[in-house]
Amino acid sequence: MSTVVAERKATIKRLACAAFEIGPDELDETSLFTDDLGVDSLGTIDLLANLETEFGIEIDQDELPRMVDLEAVYQVVAEFAGWSSTVDENVAAR
């Protein structure tokens, strides 16, 4: 994983922890927000707002059902931000 991707994932985790009011040790890449952490829809909407502010993007609320764990959130943000793994790797190599 490139440094750029790792930094973005760390930022997303930080934002999720803030939105869900949990510590970073309670959340890993495969933690299911609803099933494992008991996050309600308001928590995921808070996360969505935090992501939009942090990354300067707009994410359609129709994407919320896809945002079930950190990896899925990263994929949604990457799509809306126009990130590509090839670009990330090239940036990291510079």
N, C-alpha and C positions, 0 to 999 in steps of 0.2 A: 504494500500500500504506500502510495506517495505521501510525502509530508503534507502536501496541500489537502489531500483527502483526509488524512489523520486529523489535521487541524479542524477541518470542517465538521468531521464526525464528533470531535471533542466539543465544539461549539454547540452542535445540536444536542448532545447529551447534557451540557450545562443548561441550555434553554429548557429542555424537558424536565430536568430536576427542579428548576425554578417554577415551571408551570404546575408541576405535580406536587410541589412542596415535599420533596424527598431528597435524601442524600445520594451522592454519586455511587456509593457502595450498594445501594438498593436497586440500581438500574444497570443492566448489561445489554449487549446487543440483541439478545434473544428474549428479554423480558417482555411479555405481552402486557401492554398497558392496562387493559381492562381485566383480563383473567388473572394475571400475576400480581398486579399492583392496585387493582380496584379503582383505576382512574375513570371518572365519569366524563360525559360529553363536554362539560364545561372545562375540564382540565385539558382536553384535546383542542378545544377552541382557543384556550389561553396559549397553548403551544403553537398553534397555527399563527396567532397574532404575533408572538415573539419571533417566530421564524421569518415572517414577512418583514418585520421591522429590522431584524438583524441583517438579513440578506438583501433587502430592498426589492422584494418580489411580491407578487400577488398570487396566492394559491386559492383555487376554487374550493369552496367548502365541500363540494361533491367528492373531493379527494380524501376527506376525513376517514371514511371506512377503510381505506388502504393503509392508513397510518397506524398500524397496530404494534410496531416495535421500532427500535432505533434504525435498523437497516431499511425498513420500509419508508420511514420518514426521510432518511437520506436520499432514497431513490426519488421520492416525490419532489423534494427540494431541488435535487439535481435536474430533474426534468423541467421544472418551472424556472430555474436559474440558467438553464442552458449549459450546464456543466457536462463535459464528456470525459471519460477516463483517459482518452488519448491526449487531450489538452492538459489534463491534470498531470500526467506523466511527463509531458514536455516541459511544463512550467517547473516541475520539481527538479528536472535534470539541469536546468539553467543555473 
